[in-house]
Amino acid sequence: MRIGMLLVKHPPERKSPILPEIVGLLRERGAVVDLFYPDESLTDLSRVRVEHDLYVLKSGSEAALSLAGALHLQGATILNPYPAAAALRDKIVSTRALQAAGVPVPETWIARDPDQLAPLLEGGALVVKPYRGSQGRGVRVVRTADELSTPDGQEGLLFAQRHHAPDGPDWKLYCIGDRVFGVRRVWPPRTYEDKLGEPFEVDAELRHIALRCGEVFGLRLFGVDVVMSKGRAWVVDMQCFPGFKGVPDAAGQLAGEIYAAASAAPAAARRLPALDRELDMAIWLALKAGDVLRRHRASGLSVGEKEGGEIVTAADLEADAFIAAGLRAAFPGDAVDSEEAADSISRSSARRVWIVDPIDATSDYVKGGDEHCVSIGLAIDGAPVLGVVYNPARDELFAGYEGDGVTCNGNRVQPSAVGRLTDAVIEVSRKEWARGLDQRAASLTVRPTASMAYKLARVAAGLSDGAFSFKRRREWGTCAGVALVVAAGGRATLLDGTALGFNRKPGEAPLGLVAAGPGLHPALLEAVSSFAPAT
């Protein structure tokens, strides 16, 4: 089960304890949960596709809502549904829908010019607010015509409702499925305790109103703001997936509802065709490249330096040219990105890109070690979908693609089922280990190994329980390995828990990598984050 959560990052001082707990509970149930922050990163729309069984739309930002809309049009299952979330962002649309459904809402008007609202003040005060506003920003109680002027920076239509003086604190109704919870709280809240409010028992009338609001938009997780005035309830606002502050065991109840929605959703549609031909060609090229490496080692290595001081051998160059020529001949429409060849301008705009490292861990190869490998990966729309990793010194061939699983020397494999760090053996870079990682990661049982691609392949095959690195890893040595981990059913992410993307434009590589079986990955990611060096 794969769940993607569309979120917004809050400042550190803002208390928001519920979300990490929800994510933890979902992962304890075995769900793979990926966190996305659309407002924090550049998004290539051509790479937005349905890759999760369920998306949870927690953020109401324009970026998150638009991204949810793009996923919705591709058939994604979203909690709450995108059309409902979009409607609730527009108070004109949502209020009219509630009126039509018989929900008690105050008299409501819209106007472009504040002066148009002046005659309405003869009937009493108005509440004026931005029609696309949220979190109470810009809400004003207007009693005189002089107060109608639009505040600086506030543009667009004016949304006005008849003001009903509250009998006491505002009433908040939170709905999780068919369960309705009530919290009284002062407005505006000034402290976290104010936001928690005071729970109250929801009577039959309020329960009916709340559930009717949900029925109008097809919602399962939502909040309703109610003003009680002269003993009568008025619905003045609704929210998709609010904070649920003051609800008992909110995290547990929300995690249960999300898990149930993901279980009921159809499996994420696979839009990839079978890649058998691609896999067969990549395997053949990797094996032949392995022959090149063995031949050069047997006859004596010719070693030089690239610009920047990295070593390169004649075997690197010959194997690289052989692989690239084979891929271009077999798949002329694909781009090839190789460590030993000049980058092309058109590569980053291609949908299908072969990402190749003819010798990952060249230093191990030169020193006579047996932990280097040939790495051939295929990324489609930025996602690593196929990988072949061949260690010629040990004659180990790892191969597979998304939807078809992974083999090691022809035998089906899968990641380790180990779920506790105390039972796990983790592979790390020999170079990082020698530079002080042994002291920071002393709590883990580790096995230093040279090649990153080889480490990832071993994780995919269950030959080690996990692997991580703090380095900025370039794509040549990671694409094939990450594809193998994912195809085998494991998880591979950046240090912040987000998915790795490939075929990026030239520039600095993302920091670090963590890979493991689905049961171990959350614990390994948390442990690695705790002793990661400062950046």
C-alpha positions in Angstrom: 0.0 0.0 0.0 1.4 3.4 -1.1 0.1 6.7 0.4 1.3 10.1 -0.7 0.6 13.1 1.5 0.4 16.6 0.1 1.6 18.9 2.9 2.7 22.4 3.8 5.7 23.0 6.0 4.9 24.9 9.2 7.5 27.1 11.0 9.2 25.2 13.9 7.5 27.3 16.6 4.1 26.2 15.4 2.8 23.2 17.3 1.5 20.5 15.0 2.0 17.2 16.7 -0.7 15.2 15.0 0.8 14.7 11.5 4.0 12.9 12.5 1.9 10.6 14.7 -0.5 9.8 11.8 2.4 9.0 9.5 4.0 6.8 12.1 0.8 4.8 12.7 0.3 4.3 9.0 3.9 3.0 8.6 3.4 0.7 11.6 0.5 -0.9 9.6 2.9 -1.5 6.7 1.9 1.3 4.5 4.6 3.1 2.5 4.0 6.8 3.2 5.7 9.5 1.1 5.6 13.2 2.0 5.3 15.9 -0.6 5.7 19.6 0.0 4.6 21.3 -3.3 5.4 24.8 -2.0 9.0 23.9 -1.2 10.2 22.5 -4.5 10.3 22.9 -8.2 7.8 20.5 -9.9 8.1 19.4 -13.5 4.5 18.9 -14.5 5.5 16.4 -17.2 6.6 14.0 -14.4 3.4 14.3 -12.3 1.8 10.9 -12.5 -0.3 8.5 -10.3 2.2 6.4 -8.3 0.3 5.9 -5.0 -2.9 4.1 -4.1 -4.2 7.1 -2.2 -3.2 10.8 -1.9 -4.1 12.7 1.2 -4.6 16.4 0.5 -3.7 18.0 3.8 -2.5 21.3 2.5 -4.9 23.9 1.1 -2.2 26.0 -0.6 -2.6 26.9 -4.3 0.4 24.7 -5.2 -0.9 21.6 -3.4 -4.5 22.1 -4.6 -3.3 22.5 -8.2 -1.1 19.4 -8.0 -4.0 17.5 -6.6 -6.1 18.6 -9.5 -3.5 17.4 -12.0 -3.4 14.0 -10.2 -7.2 13.9 -10.1 -7.4 14.3 -13.9 -5.1 11.3 -14.2 -7.5 9.1 -12.1 -5.8 9.4 -8.7 -7.8 8.5 -5.6 -7.6 11.6 -3.2 -8.7 12.1 0.3 -10.6 14.5 0.4 -11.6 14.5 -3.3 -10.1 17.3 -5.3 -13.5 18.8 -6.6 -14.7 19.1 -3.0 -11.4 20.7 -1.8 -11.5 23.1 -4.7 -15.1 24.0 -3.9 -14.5 24.7 -0.3 -11.6 27.1 -1.2 -14.3 29.3 -2.8 -16.8 30.5 -0.3 -19.2 31.6 -3.0 -19.4 28.1 -4.4 -19.5 26.3 -1.1 -22.0 28.5 0.5 -24.4 28.3 -2.4 -24.1 24.5 -2.3 -24.9 24.5 1.4 -27.9 26.8 1.0 -29.3 24.5 -1.7 -28.9 21.5 0.6 -30.9 23.2 3.4 -28.0 23.8 5.7 -28.6 26.8 8.0 -26.2 29.5 6.7 -26.5 33.2 7.3 -27.9 35.5 4.5 -25.0 35.9 2.1 -24.1 38.5 -0.6 -21.2 39.2 -2.9 -20.1 42.5 -4.3 -17.2 44.1 -6.1 -17.6 47.6 -4.6 -17.8 48.0 -0.8 -20.4 50.8 -1.3 -22.8 48.2 -2.7 -23.0 46.6 0.8 -23.9 49.8 2.6 -27.7 49.5 2.3 -27.5 46.1 3.9 -26.2 47.6 7.2 -29.8 48.9 7.8 -30.7 45.2 8.6 -27.8 44.8 11.1 -24.0 44.2 11.1 -22.2 42.2 8.4 -19.3 39.8 8.5 -17.1 40.6 5.5 -14.3 38.2 4.5 -12.2 37.3 1.4 -14.2 34.8 -0.7 -11.1 32.7 -1.1 -9.7 33.2 2.4 -8.8 30.7 5.1 -7.8 30.4 8.7 -9.8 33.4 9.7 -7.5 35.8 7.8 -9.2 39.1 6.7 -12.5 38.4 8.6 -14.2 41.7 9.8 -17.4 42.5 11.6 -18.7 45.7 9.9 -21.3 47.8 11.6 -21.1 51.2 9.8 -20.5 52.3 6.2 -17.2 53.9 7.2 -15.9 50.4 8.1 -16.6 49.0 4.7 -13.5 50.2 3.0 -11.3 47.3 1.7 -8.1 46.8 3.7 -4.8 47.4 1.9 -3.6 44.3 0.0 -7.1 42.7 -0.1 -8.5 42.5 -3.6 -11.2 40.7 -5.5 -14.8 40.1 -4.6 -16.2 40.9 -1.2 -18.1 38.1 0.5 -20.5 39.3 3.2 -22.9 37.5 5.6 -25.3 38.7 8.1 -23.7 38.8 11.5 -25.3 36.8 14.3 -24.0 37.7 17.7 -22.7 34.5 19.3 -24.2 33.3 22.6 -20.7 32.3 23.7 -17.5 30.7 22.3 -17.6 29.4 18.8 -18.5 25.8 18.2 -16.3 23.6 16.0 -17.6 20.3 14.7 -14.9 17.8 13.5 -16.0 14.9 11.4 -14.0 11.7 10.9 -16.1 9.4 8.7 -19.5 9.2 10.4 -18.1 10.3 13.8 -18.7 13.9 14.9 -16.8 15.6 17.7 -17.5 19.0 19.2 -15.1 21.6 20.6 -15.9 25.0 22.0 -13.2 27.6 21.6 -12.7 31.4 21.7 -12.2 33.4 18.5 -9.7 34.4 17.6 -7.5 31.9 19.5 -4.3 33.4 20.9 -2.6 30.4 22.4 -2.3 26.7 21.6 -4.6 26.0 24.6 -7.2 28.2 23.0 -7.0 26.1 19.9 -7.5 22.9 21.8 -10.7 24.4 23.3 -13.2 22.5 25.4 -14.8 19.3 24.2 -18.6 19.1 24.3 -21.2 16.4 23.6 -22.7 16.9 20.1 -26.5 16.7 20.1 -28.6 15.1 17.4 -29.3 18.4 15.6 -25.7 19.4 15.3 -24.7 15.9 14.3 -27.3 16.1 11.5 -26.0 19.5 10.3 -22.4 18.3 10.3 -23.0 15.1 8.4 -25.3 16.9 5.9 -22.4 19.3 5.2 -20.2 16.3 4.5 -22.8 14.7 2.2 -23.0 17.9 0.1 -19.3 17.6 -0.9 -18.7 13.9 -0.5 -16.2 14.5 2.4 -15.0 12.1 5.1 -12.5 14.3 7.0 -13.7 17.9 7.5 -14.5 20.6 10.0 -17.6 22.8 10.3 -17.6 26.2 12.1 -20.9 26.9 13.9 -22.1 30.1 15.6 -24.8 29.6 18.1 -26.9 32.8 18.3 -30.1 33.0 20.3 -30.1 29.3 20.5 -30.0 28.7 16.8 -27.0 27.1 14.9 -25.5 28.9 11.9 -22.9 27.3 9.7 -20.3 30.0 8.8 -17.4 28.0 7.3 -16.1 24.5 6.4 -12.6 23.1 6.0 -11.1 20.1 4.3 -8.8 18.2 6.7 -8.5 20.7 9.6 -6.2 20.3 12.6 -8.7 18.2 14.6 -7.3 19.9 17.8 -9.2 18.9 20.9 -10.5 15.6 19.4 -9.6 12.6 21.6 -7.1 10.2 20.0 -7.3 12.3 16.8 -4.1 10.8 15.3 -5.3 7.2 15.8 -8.8 7.8 14.4 -7.4 9.8 11.4 -4.8 7.1 10.6 -7.6 4.5 10.7 -9.7 6.4 8.3 -6.8 7.1 5.9 -5.8 3.4 6.0 -9.3 2.3 5.3 -9.6 4.7 2.3 -6.3 3.4 0.9 -7.4 -0.2 1.3 -10.6 0.5 -0.5 -8.9 2.5 -3.3 -8.0 0.7 -6.6 -4.3 -0.1 -6.8 -2.3 2.7 -8.4 -2.6 2.2 -12.2 0.6 1.2 -13.8 1.1 3.2 -17.0 4.4 1.5 -17.9 4.4 -1.1 -20.7 6.3 -4.3 -20.2 10.1 -3.6 -20.4 11.3 -7.1 -21.3 13.1 -6.0 -24.4 14.8 -3.2 -22.5 15.8 -5.5 -19.7 17.2 -8.2 -22.0 19.3 -5.6 -23.8 20.6 -4.0 -20.6 21.6 -7.4 -19.2 23.5 -8.3 -22.4 25.3 -5.0 -22.4 26.2 -5.3 -18.7 27.6 -8.8 -19.1 29.6 -7.8 -22.1 30.9 -4.7 -20.3 31.9 -7.0 -17.5 34.0 -9.0 -20.0 35.7 -5.7 -20.9 36.6 -5.0 -17.2 38.0 -8.5 -16.7 40.1 -8.3 -19.9 41.6 -5.0 -18.9 42.4 -6.1 -15.4 44.1 -9.3 -16.7 46.2 -7.4 -19.2 47.2 -4.5 -17.0 45.2 -1.3 -16.3 45.8 2.0 -17.9 44.9 4.6 -15.3 44.5 8.4 -15.8 42.7 11.3 -14.3 39.6 13.2 -15.3 39.2 16.9 -14.8 38.7 17.4 -11.1 41.2 14.7 -10.1 38.9 11.5 -10.3 40.6 8.5 -11.7 39.5 6.9 -15.0 40.7 3.8 -16.7 40.8 2.7 -20.3 38.3 0.0 -19.2 35.9 2.8 -18.1 36.0 4.4 -21.5 35.8 1.2 -23.6 32.9 -0.2 -21.5 31.1 3.2 -21.6 31.4 3.5 -25.4 30.2 -0.1 -25.9 27.1 0.4 -23.6 26.1 3.7 -25.1 26.4 2.5 -28.6 24.3 -0.6 -27.9 21.6 1.4 -26.2 21.4 4.0 -29.0 21.2 1.3 -31.7 18.5 -0.6 -29.8 16.5 2.4 -28.7 17.2 5.3 -31.0 14.5 7.5 -29.5 16.0 7.3 -26.0 18.6 9.6 -24.4 21.8 8.2 -22.8 23.4 9.9 -19.8 26.8 8.3 -18.9 29.5 9.3 -16.5 32.3 9.0 -19.1 30.6 11.0 -21.9 29.7 14.6 -22.4 26.2 15.6 -21.4 23.7 16.6 -24.1 21.5 19.6 -24.1 18.4 17.6 -25.0 18.9 14.9 -22.4 17.0 16.6 -19.6 13.9 17.0 -21.7 13.7 13.4 -22.8 11.0 11.1 -21.4 13.2 8.0 -21.4 16.8 8.2 -20.4 19.4 5.5 -19.8 21.7 6.4 -16.9 25.0 4.5 -17.0 28.1 4.1 -14.9 30.4 1.7 -16.7 32.4 1.1 -13.5 30.8 2.3 -10.2 33.7 2.3 -7.6 36.6 2.7 -10.1 39.0 3.0 -7.2 38.0 -0.5 -5.9 38.5 -1.8 -9.5 42.0 -0.3 -9.7 43.0 -1.6 -6.3 42.0 -5.2 -7.2 38.9 -5.2 -5.1 35.7 -7.1 -5.8 33.0 -4.5 -4.9 32.8 -2.6 -8.2 30.1 -3.0 -10.8 28.5 -2.1 -14.1 25.4 0.0 -13.5 22.7 0.5 -16.2 19.4 2.2 -15.2 16.4 3.5 -17.1 14.3 6.4 -16.0 11.0 7.3 -17.5 9.5 10.7 -16.8 12.1 11.0 -14.0 11.1 7.8 -12.2 13.7 4.9 -11.9 11.9 2.0 -13.5 14.5 -0.5 -14.6 17.9 -1.5 -13.3 20.8 -3.9 -14.1 23.8 -4.1 -11.8 26.6 -6.5 -12.6 29.6 -7.3 -10.4 32.1 -9.0 -12.7 34.5 -9.9 -10.0 31.9 -11.9 -8.1 29.8 -12.8 -11.2 26.6 -11.4 -9.6 23.9 -10.1 -11.8 21.0 -8.2 -10.4 18.2 -7.2 -12.8 14.6 -6.2 -12.8 12.0 -3.5 -13.6 9.0 -2.0 -11.9 6.0 -4.3 -12.0 8.1 -7.4 -12.8 10.3 -7.9 -9.7 14.0 -8.5 -9.4 16.3 -11.5 -9.9 19.8 -12.2 -8.7 21.6 -14.6 -11.1 18.2 -15.7 -12.4 16.6 -16.3 -9.0 13.7 -14.2 -7.7 14.7 -12.0 -4.8 13.1 -9.5 -2.5 14.3 -7.1 0.3 15.0 -8.4 3.8 12.0 -8.7 6.2 14.1 -7.4 9.2 12.1 -4.6 10.9 14.4 -3.7 13.9 17.7 -1.9 13.6 19.1 -4.0 16.4 18.7 -7.1 14.1 19.9 -5.3 10.9 23.2 -5.2 9.0 23.6 -1.9 7.1 26.0 -1.3 4.3 27.8 2.1 4.0 30.5 3.6 1.9 34.0 2.6 2.6 35.2 6.2 2.0 32.5 7.7 4.3 33.3 5.0 7.0 37.0 6.0 6.9 36.1 9.7 7.3 34.4 9.4 10.7 31.1 7.7 10.0 32.2 4.8 12.2 32.0 7.1 15.2 28.6 8.7 14.4 26.9 5.4 13.4 28.4 3.4 16.3 24.9 2.2 17.3 24.4 0.4 14.0 25.8 -2.9 12.8 27.5 -1.9 9.5 29.4 -3.5 6.6 31.5 -1.0 4.6 31.1 -1.7 0.8 32.6 0.2 -2.1 30.0 0.7 -4.8 26.7 2.5 -4.1 25.0 0.7 -7.0 26.2 -2.6 -5.6 25.0 -1.7 -2.1 21.5 -0.9 -3.4 21.4 -4.1 -5.5 22.2 -6.1 -2.4 19.4 -4.3 -0.5 17.0 -5.2 -3.3 18.1 -8.9 -3.1 17.9 -9.1 0.7 21.7 -9.7 1.0 21.9 -6.7 3.3 19.1 -5.1 5.3 19.7 -1.5 4.4 22.2 1.1 3.1 22.7 4.8 3.4 25.0 7.6 2.4 25.4 11.2 3.4 27.1 12.2 0.1 25.6 14.0 -2.8 25.2 11.0 -5.0 25.3 11.4 -8.7 22.7 9.6 -10.8 25.1 7.3 -12.7 25.8 5.3 -9.6 22.3 5.3 -8.1 19.6 5.1 -10.8 19.9 1.3 -11.5 20.2 0.5 -7.8 17.2 2.6 -6.7 15.2 1.1 -9.5 16.0 -2.4 -8.2 15.1 -1.6 -4.6 11.7 -0.1 -5.7 11.0 -3.0 -8.2 11.8 -5.5 -5.5 9.3 -3.9 -3.1 11.7 -1.9 -0.9 12.1 1.8 -0.3 14.8 4.2 -1.3 14.5 7.9 -0.4 16.5 11.1 0.2 17.5 11.9 3.8 14.3 14.0 4.2 12.1 10.9 3.3 11.1 12.2 -0.2 11.4 10.1 -3.3 14.4 10.2 -5.6 14.0 11.7 -9.0 16.3 11.2 -12.0 17.3 12.8 -15.2 17.6 16.1 -13.4 19.0 19.2 -15.1 22.8 19.8 -14.5 23.5 21.1 -11.1 24.2 20.0 -7.5 22.9 16.5 -6.7 20.4 16.0 -3.8 22.0 15.2 -0.5 22.2 11.6 0.7 20.2 8.4 0.3 18.5 5.8 2.5 17.4 2.4 1.3 15.9 -0.7 3.0 13.0 -3.1 3.1 9.6 -1.5 3.8 9.6 -2.6 7.4 13.0 -1.2 8.3 13.1 2.0 6.2 11.3 4.3 8.6 13.5 3.3 11.6 16.7 3.5 9.5 15.7 6.9 8.1 15.0 8.2 11.6 18.3 6.9 12.9 20.4 8.2 10.0 18.7 11.6 10.4 19.8 11.7 14.0 23.5 11.5 13.3 23.6 13.1 9.8 26.4 15.8 9.6 25.4 19.4 9.6 24.9 20.8 6.1 
